[in-house]
Amino acid sequence: MYELELKMKIKGEFKTQAVLQGGGPFKTENRVVELDLSGIEGEMIEFEVNPAVGFWTLDNFKLHFDVPQQAFGEEIKVSKTTDNFGKDISEKIS
């Protein structure tokens, strides 16, 4: 649909570090982007974003420096799944 490059200044040059992808039809309220800060020199982090005029509204940016925690999941077996016609498709979904 559309993309917005998030650039970060690394060793004196702005380089693309993430791509914010849009969709629709609803706006995205909050977005988390993991960034590698290992190439940053000094104490300041500089970002550059170039949205199309009137297309994006950027409210604020925040940095969070906590180490990500490991996520845990559990596999759940499908008991019964039907398609729009009531046909059992559980084997295909499993």
C-alpha positions as CSV (number, residue, x, y, z in Angstrom):
1,M,0.0,0.0,0.0
2,Y,2.5,2.7,1.2
3,E,5.8,2.8,3.0
4,L,7.6,5.4,5.0
5,E,11.4,5.1,5.5
6,L,12.7,5.8,9.0
7,K,16.3,7.0,8.6
8,M,18.9,7.3,11.4
9,K,22.2,9.2,11.2
10,I,25.0,6.7,11.4
11,K,28.6,7.8,10.9
12,G,27.5,11.1,9.5
13,E,25.0,9.8,7.0
14,F,21.3,9.2,7.2
15,K,20.6,5.5,6.4
16,T,17.3,3.6,6.3
17,Q,16.9,1.6,9.5
18,A,13.2,0.7,9.3
19,V,10.3,0.9,6.9
20,L,6.9,1.8,8.4
21,Q,4.3,0.1,6.3
22,G,0.8,1.3,6.1
23,G,-2.4,-0.4,5.2
24,G,-5.9,0.6,5.7
25,P,-8.6,1.6,6.0
26,F,-7.9,2.5,9.6
27,K,-5.0,4.5,10.9
28,T,-2.3,2.9,13.1
29,E,-2.3,4.5,16.5
30,N,1.0,3.1,17.9
31,R,3.9,1.4,16.3
32,V,7.0,-0.2,17.8
33,V,10.1,-0.4,15.6
34,E,13.2,-2.2,16.9
35,L,16.4,-0.3,15.9
36,D,20.1,-1.2,16.1
37,L,21.9,1.7,17.8
38,S,25.4,0.1,17.6
39,G,26.5,2.5,14.9
40,I,25.5,5.7,16.7
41,E,28.4,8.0,17.6
42,G,28.1,10.3,20.6
43,E,25.1,10.8,22.8
44,M,22.5,12.0,20.3
45,I,20.3,9.9,18.0
46,E,19.1,11.7,14.9
47,F,16.1,10.5,12.8
48,E,14.8,11.6,9.5
49,V,11.4,10.8,8.0
50,N,10.1,12.3,4.8
51,P,6.3,11.8,4.6
52,A,4.3,12.9,1.6
53,V,2.7,16.3,2.2
54,G,-0.8,15.8,3.8
55,F,-0.4,12.0,3.8
56,W,1.1,11.2,7.2
57,T,0.7,12.8,10.6
58,L,3.5,12.1,13.0
59,D,2.6,12.9,16.6
60,N,5.7,11.9,18.6
61,F,8.6,9.5,18.8
62,K,9.8,7.8,21.9
63,L,12.9,5.7,22.7
64,H,12.7,2.7,25.0
65,F,16.0,1.1,26.0
66,D,14.9,-2.0,27.9
67,V,16.1,-5.4,26.8
68,P,13.3,-7.3,25.1
69,Q,12.0,-10.2,27.2
70,Q,11.5,-13.6,25.7
71,A,8.0,-14.5,24.6
72,F,6.4,-17.8,25.4
73,G,3.7,-19.6,23.4
74,E,1.6,-22.7,23.5
75,E,0.4,-24.8,20.6
76,I,-3.3,-25.3,20.6
77,K,-4.8,-28.2,18.5
78,V,-7.8,-27.5,16.3
79,S,-10.8,-29.4,17.4
80,K,-13.2,-28.5,14.5
81,T,-13.1,-25.9,11.7
82,T,-15.7,-25.4,9.1
83,D,-15.7,-23.3,5.9
84,N,-18.5,-21.0,4.7
85,F,-20.5,-23.9,3.5
86,G,-20.3,-25.9,6.7
87,K,-17.8,-28.4,5.4
88,D,-15.3,-29.7,8.0
89,I,-11.8,-28.5,7.0
90,S,-10.1,-29.3,10.3
91,E,-7.5,-31.5,8.7
92,K,-6.4,-28.8,6.3
93,I,-6.1,-26.2,9.1
94,S,-4.1,-28.5,11.4
